[in-house]
Amino acid sequence: MRIAIFSEVYWPMVSGVGVTLDRLVGALESRGHAVRVYSPDYALPAGRAERPEAHRSPCVPLFLYPDVHWAFPRPREIAADLALFRPDVVHVATEFAMGLAGVKAAGLLGIPVIASAHTDYEKYARRYGVAWALRVGWIYLRWFYRHADRVLVPSRMFERFLHTRGVHHTGLWTRGVDPAHFHPRFRSAEWRARFGAGPDDLLVTYIGRLAREKDLPRLIAAWRGLGARRGSAQLVLVGQGPLEAELRSGGLPGVHVAGLLEGRALAEAYASADLFVFPSATETFGNSLLEAMASGLPSLAVRAGGVLEFARHDENALLVNPGSTAALATGLERLLGDAALRARLGRGGLATAAGRGWDAIYDDLVREYAAVAARLTARREQAA
């Protein structure tokens, strides 16, 4: 098949959605499909060449979230490029400028559309003080999703939420994990030593966006509140985002910011920890938590959002109430002090990850693409 993807976020921008699409492109191409990605013109890393599948549009940083760029797609240029690519289906992965450009170009050329919904905008809006925009926002989102044959979601929880907002033509595109990339064998004493963690010290790790909606300020408050009860444990924050500079300059005891990591370095960051902490209540799935489980880590997470698709309290994670600094602190203290519990949760996480391989997930997605394309062909034949 030939698949065109439209998204506000794509390599080299790193986010949950961006990483998901990056992996999707690689999986589709490895299966022999052709892919074209339409996205904003993010600055390339030093020494890295542009990717051949990418078509870029001019953009500016988003004022509320400058790591994400707002695109100004050129409709005629995109339509002409899309016509040359001749996709069987257009996949719009974000709902704003690039997604809208994809919907319009697909309509002009008579190409079927699949949308994927990745973000709980209601929770984001409340975190950034723009909850007043939700009513108008949902009018637009419902209108946008009506242009798609299917709206794919990462979890049943988020699917039920969309149904309450009037979006019913949904399907599941869940997430998996690759044990070749995330595995306990990548544990590194050298990585631990960078943060002052010896063989008998505990290393606590968070991996994800360094952003307010991930509830990192609450995690830092819980860590600070533990004081001497955390002993020699160290907390490492891996990622980038709007809070990175603030966290680096905070001078917090036992807290380290490792920055953005990829590839083998990211695998080592997971596997070298003794405990993974994931305080976010805004996830529609929670890729990082599943990757931590595949790396053999016991995990502390909050009882909210898409992580509940696979996280089970006291089986593969310790789940605490969201929005509570005290609950996070209590969970951290319990896991830091209970080696048997850490070992049991780590085993449960490994078992969970073992059952969530990517192959079947990507095969299901390709079947979704093919079904949408076939329905359009059938409608055309009936109209002829």
N, C-alpha and C positions, 0 to 999 in steps of 0.2 A: 504494500500500500504506500501511498504518498500522503504524508500528514504535515499540515502547517500548524504551528503553535504560536499563539499571540500571548505575550505576558509582559507585565510591568517589571518583573524581576527575572533575570537570567544571568548566567555566568558573564562576568566575574563577580556580580553582586551575590553575596552569600546570605541566604535566609532559608527557612524551612521550605518555602515554595520554590525558591531558586534551586536548591540542592535537589529537590524532588524532580524538577524538570530536567536538570542536568543529567541525572541518572536515567530518566525516561528516554532522553534522546540517545544516550549510549545503548540502552537496551533495545530500542527500536532499530537503530542502525545495525546492531549485531545480529538482529533477526532478518536483515535484508530489506528493511523498509527505508524509504527516503524521507528525510525530515528537513523542514525549513522553519527557523525560529525568528519571529518578529518581536523585537524588544528595544528598550531605550539604549542609547549610546553611552554605556558606562565606560569609565576610563579603564584601559587594560593594564594589568600588572606589568611591571618593568620586565622587559625581555620576553613577554608573551605575545604571540601573534593572534590576530582575530581568528575566530573559528569559521570554517567554511559554511556552516549551516545558518549563520547569523545574518539577519538583515536589521540594521540599526536605524532608529529614528532620533531626531534631535530631542533634547530633554533638559530639564533643570531639576535640582534637588527639591523634594517635597518639603514644604515649610514646617510641617509638624514632625516629619520623620526624614531628615535629610539624607540618610543612607539609601532611601528609595527615591528614584527619579521619576518625575512626571513627564511623560512623553508628549511630543507634538508631531504625531505621524503625518506624513504627506499622503493623502488618500490616493491620488492618481499614481504616484510612484509605487505604493504598496499594491494597488490593484493590478498594475502592470507586471510587477514582480510575481505576484500570486498567479496571474494568468500564465506566465512562463513556467512556473513550477508545476502547475496542473495538479493540485492536491485532490485526493478523494474525500478528505474531510478536513475541516478547520476546527482546531481545538483552542478555545479561548480560556486561558488559565487565570486571568484576572479580569475584573469587571470595569476597568476604567479606560483611560485613553487608548491603550493598545488593544484591550479586549473589544472596545467599541469599534476600533478600526477593523479588527478581524470580522466582526459581525457584519459591518457595512460592506466590506470587500467580498465576503462570502455571499451576501445577498445579491450583490451586483453580478457575480459570476455564476450564481446558481449552485453553490457548494454547500453541502450540509454542515451543520455546526453542532459540536459537543462543547459544553461548558464544564469546567470543574470549579467547585467552590472550596476554598482552602481556609478562609479566615472568618472568625467570629467577629464581625465588625461592631456588633453591639458592645461586646466587652472592651474592645479597643477604644471605642468612642467614649465610654465611661472613664477609662483610664486616662485619656487625654483631654477630658473636660469638654467634649463636644457632643454629649448625649442628646442635646437639642436637635441635632441633625438627623436623628434616627428615623423619624416619621417620613421625611422627604427622601431619605436614603433608601428606605424599603420600597417606596413607590418606584424609584429608579431601578433597584435591583430586581424587583418582580418583572418590570418591563424588559430589562436586559435578558433575564433568564428565559423569557418567553420566546426569544429568538433561537434558542437551542433545542434540539431534539431531545437531549438528555442533559441533566445536571448531575455530574458525578461528585460524590462526597467521600471523605476519607474514613468516616465512622458512622455507625448507626445512630449514635447520639446526635451528631450534627445533622443527619438526615431527618430525624424526628423534629429537631429544632426548625429546619427549613420548612417542614410541613406546617408547623404552627404559624409560619409567616406567609403561607399561601403558595409555596413552591413545592409542587407535588410530583413532577416528572423527573424523579431522581433515580440514581443508581449508585452502587458502591464501587469506588476505586480505592481500596484500602492500601496499607503500606506494609513493606516487609523489611528484611535485613539480610545482608550477605555475610555469612560466617567467614568468608575469605578475607573480608575487610575489617570485621569486628570480632575479636576472639581473645580469650584470656592469654593465649601464647604471646601476645604483644606486650606483656608486662615488662617494664624496664626500670631497673634500679637506678640507671643514670637519670631518667626522667624524674623520679622521685627525689633524687638528691638535689636537683635544681631548686627544690622548694624546701629543703631542710628536712626531708622525711627519710629517716633511716629504716632499717628492717622492722623495728619494733614500734614505729610511729604510724599513725593513721593519716591517710590522705583522703580528704573529701573533695569531690569534684562536681562542678556544674559545667555543662556544655550546652551552648545555645546562644541566642541573641542576647547581647548585654543591653537590655531595654526595660523600660518601666513595666510594660505589660507582662513581662515574665516574672514579676514580683520579686526582683532582685533586692530592692531596698528592704523588703521584709526579711529576706534571707540574711542580709547583712545585720539587721537588727537582732535577729534570733542568734546569730553567731556571736555577736558582741555580748548579748545578754548571758550567754553561757559562761563567759569569763573563764575562771580557773577550772571549771568542770570539763572543758574541752581538752585539758591536759596539753600534750605536745602536738595535737592534731593540727593540720594545716588545711586551708580551704583554697582551692585553685579554681578560678573562673576562666573558662576557655570560650573565646568567641570575640565578636566585635559588635558595635552598635552605639546608640546615642549616649549610653552611660559609661562608656569605656574610659574617657578622660577623667570623669569624676571618680570612678572606682580606683584608677591608678594613682590619683593624687590624694586619696582619702587617708593614707597612712594607717590602715586598719591592721591590728595585730593578727598575724597568722593568715592574712588574706593576700593572694597573689593573682595577678591578671596575666594570663599567658598569651592573650591575643588570639587571632584567627589561626587555626591549624587545619591542614588537609592531609589526605593520604595516610601514609604510615605514621606520621607524627600525631594525627588525630587518633588513630587506633591505639597508639601508645598512651595517649592522655587518658583514654577510657580505661584500658586494661591495667594501668599502673596505679589506679585509685583503689581505695578500700571501701569506698561508699560513694554512691552517686546521689545528688540531691537535685530535685526538680520542682521548684515551688510554683510554677506557672499554673493558673486556673483558666487560661484563655486558649488552650490547645484544642484544635479540632482532631488531632490524632496524638502527637507526641513522639516524633521520630527519635529524638535524643534518648528518651527513656528506653525504647526498644533496643537501640544500639548499646546502651549501657548494660541491658540484660544479656545481650549476645556476648558482651565482654566479660560476663561472669560476675557483675557487680550486684550487691544488695542495694536497693534504691529506696529513697524517701521521696514521696510525691504527695500531691494534694488530691483529695477525693472530689475531683471536678473535671469536666471537659472530656476530650477524646481519649485521654489515657485510660479511662475506664473501659474502653474497648478490649484491653488486654491486661491491665494491671489488676491484680487480685490481692486484697489486703491480707497480710500475714502469710501469703503463699509465694508471691514473687516480688512483693514490694510492701513497704510500710506506708499506709495511706493515712493522712491526717486532714483535718478540716481546712478548707481554703480560707484565706483572708485572716489568718490568726498567727501572729508572731509567736505566741506562747505555744501553739500546737507544733509549729516548726521546731522550736527550741526543744520541746519535750521529745519529739521524734528523733532529732539529732542526738540528744543526750542518751536516749535508749539504745540507739544503734551503735554509738561510739563505745558504749559500755558492755555490749553483749555480743561477743564473738560468735557464739552458737547461732544466734538469730541472724547475724550477717551471713554466715555460711549457708544457713537454710534458705534464706531469701535469694542468695546468689545462685544456688542450685535451681530454685524455682524459676528464676529469670532465664537461665540457660535453657531450661525445658520449654519455656514459652517462646523464646526466640527460635528454637529449632523447628517449631511448627509454622513459622511465618517466612518462608522463602519467597523470593521475588518472582520466580519463573511463572507460577500459576497466576499471580497478580497481573503481570504484564500480558500474559496470554488472554486473560479476561478482558483487559482494556482493548487489545487489538480486536477482539470479538465485538466489543461495543462500537469501535470505529467501523468495522465491516457491516454491522447491522444498520447503523445510521446511513451509510452509503447505499446499502441495498434498499432501504425504505424509500430513499429519494428516487432510485432507479425505478422501483415499482410504481411510484406515483406518476412518474413521467410516462411510463408505458400505459398506464390507465388513462392518462389525459390525451395520449396520441390517437 
